[in-house]
Amino acid sequence: MSHQGGRPTGHEDDWWGQLYDDKTEDAGPTTAPDTLDDRYESAAGTVNGDAEPQDTGVPAPREGDEDPSPPSLRPGEPESSPPLRAVVPQGGTGGRSGTPPARARETHPPAPTPADPAPPPTETPPTPQPIRTATRLDLPTLPPPPVTYLGSGPPTYEPEPTALPPANPDELDDLVADTVLDGAHYGSCTLRAASVRGDSARFRGEPRRDSLLTARFGTGDHALVLVAMATGARATPGAHRAAAEACHWIGRAVGRSHARLAEDIRAARRGDLKSGLHRLTDRSLGKLRASAVEQGIDPEEYSATLRCLLLPADTDCRTRVFFGVGAGGLFRLRDGEWQDIEPRVTDATGEPVVGFGSLPAETPEGDRLTMDLGIPTPPSPYEPAPEPPREPFRFRASVARPGDTLLMCSGGLAEPLRGEPELGAYLTGRWSGPTAPGLAAFLADTQVRVKGYADDRTAAAVWEA
């Protein structure tokens, strides 16, 4: 073959003559499709030696033509390297962007289907628990909503303070607040204490006759917490001062002896505690009577009831000690029920009476004694007048259990608790929870009024963790 446009020189190639010989008729346009995909399939079939020949519509080479295949793929010659395979695009689905689905399945046989995995081991279903009736421990109990009064009807007086007590500009320290609220947490117990002026005193503008003292003596596990409350005599002008002074004297006495008292409580020396606290109480009330004499006041008018509670700060000690003189209440809420644990006075006081401490009706010889007609004997001018009988000393040391609530209160709250069962049931629902109420909630609970009870209220409650 010569350059384009040139005349052939020399002898002419045989294949050129066969292709461009004038005697050879023109084959004309082929009927087979001749697109880019068809040519790609033809090339892929040629490269893959193991594929079956496909009819692509291209005429086979004539006899005598040279084999157009590469030398390494000519028949009869060994392969010097493994045959090349076409890389089929993975994203193609046919057309001009990749191998048609049919060809892709031929060039890439499907992967073998994995064997079915072994079934998981079967678990034995749990045995159903027997159905039982729900108890109080299973169902959550909510405290009842707060109320303002209980009983047959609303109390006579207004629920809020009306009049303030009169004040002396030269004795402003003598003023007493309407309400006192305090609280603490030591060891395994939580303390809440409150003192509130009664409805009657709020209406009449009288000072609160109850006094409250909360104090801690010592530090760490050797500390001792004292709660003291006192109530002055009714209808006396200095009743609030007498109550405050009684709390002051007993607080001073306990504070000076707190180390010995805390040791006796931890060692459970009940006898030593009772005698020691009795002595401290007598001294404190004796100083109160002496103060009345100094002021020129009748000691019977300048007097007060006194009730105290000792709480050790040691977590391992759950002994709670109560002592005092006078009316009031000591209650314990355990397992949803109130228990009145006020110490009973067993010592006989006063003159002998028939049937208890009196002389026998007759002598062993049968002589009957002269009957006492009960005519009072006039006092002798040569003998001092006998002192009126004093209130007996009360003492109780008890071991608390987890979940207990101990309540010490003055007569203003003890009387409605004993006289109105609805109040006890209400406080049971409010104070039976696992945690102690907050200061505001405790104050609201102690202020629930009952018709017919309008005195001052002072209460101290201890919740055991």
C-alpha positions in Angstrom: 0.0 0.0 0.0 1.4 3.5 -0.9 0.8 6.8 0.5 -2.7 8.2 0.3 -3.3 9.6 -3.2 -0.1 8.0 -4.6 0.2 5.3 -7.3 1.1 1.9 -6.2 4.7 0.9 -6.9 6.0 -2.6 -6.8 3.9 -5.5 -6.3 0.5 -5.1 -4.7 -0.5 -6.8 -1.5 -2.8 -9.8 -2.0 -5.3 -8.8 0.8 -5.5 -5.3 -0.6 -6.5 -6.7 -4.0 -9.0 -9.0 -2.6 -10.6 -6.1 -0.6 -10.6 -3.5 -3.3 -10.8 -5.7 -6.4 -13.3 -4.4 -8.9 -14.5 -7.9 -9.4 -15.7 -8.2 -5.8 -19.2 -7.1 -5.3 -20.0 -4.7 -2.6 -21.5 -6.4 0.4 -23.8 -3.4 1.2 -24.9 -2.3 4.6 -25.1 -5.1 7.2 -28.4 -5.9 8.9 -26.8 -6.6 12.3 -26.9 -3.8 14.9 -23.7 -1.9 15.2 -23.9 0.2 18.4 -21.4 0.9 21.1 -22.9 -1.7 23.4 -22.8 -4.3 20.6 -19.1 -3.7 20.0 -18.5 -3.8 23.7 -20.2 -7.2 23.9 -18.1 -8.5 21.0 -14.9 -7.3 22.5 -15.8 -8.9 25.9 -16.6 -12.2 24.2 -13.3 -12.1 22.3 -11.2 -11.4 25.5 -13.0 -14.1 27.5 -11.8 -17.3 26.1 -14.1 -19.5 28.1 -17.2 -17.7 26.8 -19.3 -19.2 24.1 -19.1 -17.5 20.7 -21.9 -15.2 20.1 -23.3 -14.1 16.8 -22.6 -10.4 16.7 -23.6 -9.9 13.0 -20.0 -9.2 11.9 -18.9 -11.4 8.9 -16.1 -13.9 9.6 -12.8 -13.3 8.0 -12.2 -14.8 4.5 -9.8 -17.6 3.9 -6.2 -16.6 3.6 -6.6 -13.6 5.8 -4.3 -13.3 8.8 -5.7 -14.1 12.2 -6.6 -10.7 13.8 -6.2 -12.1 17.3 -3.2 -11.2 19.4 -0.3 -13.6 19.1 -0.7 -14.9 22.6 -4.3 -15.9 21.8 -3.7 -17.7 18.5 -4.7 -21.3 18.4 -2.0 -23.8 19.0 0.2 -21.5 21.0 0.5 -21.8 24.8 -0.8 -19.0 27.0 2.0 -17.0 28.6 -0.3 -15.4 31.1 -3.9 -16.0 32.3 -6.5 -14.6 30.0 -7.8 -11.1 30.8 -11.3 -10.5 31.8 -13.4 -7.4 31.3 -14.2 -5.3 34.3 -17.9 -4.9 34.5 -19.2 -1.7 36.1 -21.3 -2.4 39.2 -23.7 0.5 38.8 -24.7 -0.3 35.1 -28.1 -1.6 34.4 -28.0 -1.6 30.6 -27.7 0.9 27.7 -24.6 3.0 27.4 -23.7 3.2 31.1 -22.7 -0.4 31.7 -23.1 -4.1 30.9 -26.6 -5.3 30.2 -28.1 -7.5 32.9 -27.9 -10.6 30.8 -24.2 -10.2 30.0 -23.4 -9.2 33.6 -24.9 -12.5 34.8 -22.8 -14.4 32.2 -19.5 -12.7 33.1 -20.1 -12.8 36.8 -21.8 -15.9 38.0 -24.0 -15.5 41.1 -22.3 -16.1 44.4 -23.2 -19.4 46.1 -26.1 -19.2 48.5 -24.9 -19.6 52.1 -26.2 -22.5 54.1 -29.0 -21.8 56.5 -27.6 -20.8 59.9 -28.2 -23.1 62.8 -31.4 -22.3 64.7 -30.8 -20.5 68.0 -31.2 -22.6 71.1 -34.7 -22.5 72.4 -35.2 -20.9 75.8 -37.5 -22.4 78.4 -40.3 -19.9 79.0 -40.3 -18.5 82.6 -42.7 -20.0 85.0 -45.6 -17.5 85.6 -45.8 -16.2 89.2 -49.0 -17.0 91.1 -51.4 -14.1 91.1 -51.9 -12.5 94.6 -53.9 -9.6 95.9 -52.0 -6.3 96.0 -51.2 -5.0 99.5 -50.4 -1.6 100.8 -46.7 -2.1 100.2 -47.3 -2.8 96.5 -49.5 0.1 95.7 -48.1 3.6 96.0 -50.0 5.7 98.6 -50.2 9.4 98.3 -50.7 11.6 101.4 -54.1 13.2 101.7 -54.4 16.8 100.5 -53.9 19.4 103.3 -57.0 20.7 105.0 -57.6 23.7 107.3 -59.9 22.2 109.9 -61.5 18.9 111.0 -64.4 18.0 113.1 -68.1 18.8 113.1 -67.7 22.3 111.6 -65.4 25.3 111.2 -63.9 26.7 114.4 -65.2 30.0 115.8 -62.1 32.1 115.3 -60.4 33.1 112.1 -57.6 30.9 110.9 -55.1 33.7 110.6 -53.7 36.2 113.3 -56.0 39.1 114.0 -54.5 41.3 116.8 -50.9 41.7 118.0 -50.0 41.7 121.7 -49.5 45.1 123.3 -45.8 46.3 123.4 -43.9 48.3 125.9 -41.2 50.6 124.3 -38.9 49.9 127.2 -39.3 46.1 127.2 -39.2 45.2 123.5 -37.2 42.0 124.3 -40.4 40.8 126.0 -42.2 40.4 122.7 -43.0 36.9 121.4 -43.4 36.0 117.8 -46.7 34.4 116.7 -45.0 31.4 115.1 -41.6 29.7 115.6 -40.4 27.0 113.2 -37.2 24.9 113.3 -35.7 21.7 112.0 -32.5 19.6 111.7 -31.1 16.3 110.7 -28.6 14.4 112.9 -27.6 10.7 112.8 -30.5 8.6 111.7 -33.3 11.0 112.6 -34.9 14.1 111.1 -36.3 16.8 113.5 -39.2 19.1 112.8 -40.4 21.6 115.5 -43.0 24.3 115.6 -44.8 26.6 118.1 -48.0 28.4 117.0 -50.2 30.9 118.9 -53.7 29.6 119.5 -56.8 31.0 117.7 -58.1 32.5 121.0 -54.8 34.3 121.7 -54.7 35.6 118.1 -58.2 37.0 118.3 -57.7 38.6 121.8 -54.2 40.0 121.1 -52.5 37.9 123.8 -48.9 36.7 123.5 -48.1 33.0 122.9 -47.8 31.2 126.2 -45.8 28.3 124.7 -42.1 28.5 124.4 -39.8 26.4 122.2 -36.1 25.8 122.5 -34.0 23.6 120.1 -30.2 23.4 120.8 -27.2 21.2 120.0 -24.4 20.7 122.5 -21.1 19.1 121.4 -19.9 18.1 117.9 -19.7 14.9 115.8 -21.1 11.7 117.2 -20.8 12.9 120.7 -23.3 15.8 120.1 -26.6 15.9 121.9 -29.7 17.6 120.6 -32.2 19.1 123.1 -35.8 20.0 122.3 -37.6 21.8 125.2 -41.1 23.2 125.3 -42.9 24.9 128.2 -46.3 26.4 128.7 -47.1 29.2 131.1 -50.0 29.3 133.5 -53.3 30.3 132.0 -54.7 33.8 132.6 -51.5 35.2 134.1 -49.8 38.3 132.8 -46.2 36.9 132.7 -47.0 33.4 131.5 -44.9 33.8 128.3 -41.9 35.0 130.3 -42.2 32.0 132.7 -42.3 29.6 129.8 -39.2 31.1 128.2 -37.3 31.2 131.5 -38.1 27.5 132.1 -36.7 26.6 128.7 -33.7 28.7 129.4 -32.8 27.1 132.7 -33.3 23.5 131.5 -31.2 24.2 128.4 -28.4 25.6 130.5 -28.4 22.6 132.9 -28.4 20.1 130.0 -25.8 21.9 128.1 -23.4 21.8 131.0 -23.9 18.1 131.5 -24.3 17.0 127.9 -21.1 14.9 127.7 -22.2 12.8 130.7 -25.8 12.6 129.4 -24.7 11.5 125.9 -22.4 8.8 127.4 -25.3 7.5 129.6 -27.6 7.3 126.7 -25.2 5.4 124.5 -24.4 3.0 127.4 -28.2 2.6 128.1 -27.8 3.6 131.8 -31.5 4.1 132.4 -31.3 4.5 136.1 -28.5 7.1 136.0 -30.4 9.0 133.3 -33.7 9.1 135.2 -32.1 10.3 138.5 -29.8 12.8 136.8 -32.5 14.4 134.7 -34.9 14.5 137.6 -32.4 16.4 139.6 -31.7 18.9 136.7 -35.5 19.4 136.2 -36.0 20.2 139.9 -33.2 22.7 139.9 -34.5 24.4 136.8 -38.1 24.8 138.2 -36.7 25.8 141.6 -34.8 28.7 139.9 -38.1 29.6 138.2 -39.8 29.8 141.6 -36.9 31.8 143.0 -37.2 34.3 140.1 -40.9 34.7 140.9 -40.1 35.6 144.5 -37.5 38.2 143.3 -40.1 39.8 141.1 -42.7 39.8 143.8 -45.0 37.4 142.0 -46.8 34.4 143.4 -44.7 31.3 142.4 -48.0 29.5 141.5 -48.7 32.2 138.9 -45.2 32.3 137.6 -44.9 28.6 136.8 -44.8 26.5 133.7 -45.0 22.9 132.5 -41.8 21.6 131.0 -41.3 18.8 128.5 -38.0 17.8 126.9 -36.5 15.4 124.4 -32.9 14.3 124.1 -31.6 13.0 120.7 -28.0 11.7 120.4 -26.3 12.5 117.1 -24.6 9.1 117.0 -26.0 7.1 114.0 -25.6 3.8 115.9 -27.7 5.0 118.8 -31.4 5.1 118.4 -32.3 5.7 122.1 -34.7 8.6 122.5 -35.1 10.1 126.0 -38.2 12.0 127.2 -38.5 13.7 130.5 -40.5 16.6 132.0 -43.2 17.8 134.3 -46.8 18.8 133.5 -49.5 18.0 131.0 -48.9 17.3 127.4 -48.5 14.3 125.1 -46.0 11.8 123.9 -47.1 9.7 120.9 -45.4 7.3 118.5 -46.6 6.5 115.0 -45.6 2.9 114.1 -46.9 0.7 111.3 -49.6 3.2 110.5 -51.1 3.4 114.1 -50.7 6.0 116.8 -49.5 4.8 120.2 -50.0 7.0 123.3 -46.7 6.4 125.2 -47.0 9.2 127.7 -45.4 7.9 131.0 -47.9 6.9 133.6 -47.4 8.3 137.1 -47.4 5.4 139.5 -46.2 7.1 142.7 -49.0 7.8 145.2 -49.4 11.5 146.1 -51.5 13.2 148.7 -53.3 11.8 151.7 -54.3 8.1 151.8 -57.8 7.4 150.4 -60.1 4.5 151.1 -59.1 1.5 149.1 -55.6 2.8 148.3 -53.1 3.5 151.1 -55.7 4.0 153.9 -55.7 2.3 157.3 -57.7 -1.0 157.6 -61.4 -0.7 158.7 -60.7 -2.6 162.0 -57.8 -3.8 164.0 -56.8 -7.5 164.1 -58.6 -7.8 167.5 -61.9 -6.6 165.8 -62.0 -3.1 167.2 -63.5 -0.7 164.6 -61.7 2.6 164.1 -63.4 6.0 164.4 -64.7 7.1 161.0 -63.3 10.3 159.5 -66.3 12.5 158.7 -64.2 14.6 156.3 -64.5 17.8 158.4 -61.6 20.0 157.6 -59.3 20.9 160.5 -58.3 24.6 160.7 -54.7 25.3 160.2 -52.5 25.8 163.2 -51.0 29.3 163.5 -47.8 27.7 164.8 -47.2 25.5 161.7 -46.4 26.7 158.2 -48.9 26.1 155.5 -48.2 23.0 153.5 -47.0 23.5 150.0 -49.4 22.4 147.2 -48.6 19.1 145.6 -46.2 19.4 142.7 -46.5 17.8 139.3 -44.8 14.4 139.2 -41.6 13.9 137.2 -42.1 11.9 134.0 -39.4 9.9 132.3 -39.3 7.5 129.4 -36.3 6.1 127.4 -37.3 4.1 124.3 -35.5 2.6 121.3 -36.8 3.7 118.0 -37.2 1.5 114.9 -36.7 2.5 111.3 -39.9 4.1 110.0 -41.1 5.3 113.4 -42.3 8.9 114.0 -42.1 10.2 117.6 -44.2 13.2 118.5 -43.8 15.3 121.7 -46.3 18.1 122.1 -47.9 20.5 124.5 -51.5 20.2 125.8 -52.8 22.4 122.9 -52.1 19.6 120.4 -52.3 16.5 122.7 -55.9 17.2 123.7 -57.4 17.3 120.2 -55.3 14.2 119.2 -56.9 12.3 122.1 -60.3 13.8 121.6 -60.7 13.9 117.8 -59.9 10.6 116.1 -60.2 12.3 112.7 -57.1 14.4 113.5 -55.0 11.4 114.3 -56.1 9.7 111.1 -55.2 12.8 109.1 -51.7 13.0 110.5 -51.2 9.3 110.0 -51.7 9.8 106.2 -49.5 12.9 106.2 -46.6 11.5 108.2 -46.4 7.9 107.1 -44.2 8.5 104.1 -40.6 7.3 103.8 -39.3 10.9 104.3 -40.0 13.7 106.7 -42.2 16.6 105.5 -40.6 19.9 104.8 -40.8 22.8 107.3 -43.7 24.4 105.6 -45.7 21.2 105.3 -45.0 20.3 108.9 -46.2 23.7 110.1 -49.4 23.4 108.0 -50.1 19.9 109.5 -49.7 21.2 113.1 -52.1 24.1 112.4 -55.0 21.9 111.3 -57.8 23.2 113.6 -60.5 21.4 115.5 -63.5 23.1 116.8 -63.4 23.5 120.6 -59.6 23.5 120.8 -58.1 27.0 120.5 -55.0 26.9 122.8 -51.4 27.4 121.7 -49.8 24.4 119.9 -46.2 23.3 120.2 -45.0 20.1 118.7 -41.6 18.4 117.9 -41.6 15.3 115.7 -38.7 13.0 114.9 -38.7 10.8 111.8 -36.4 7.7 111.9 -34.6 6.9 108.7 
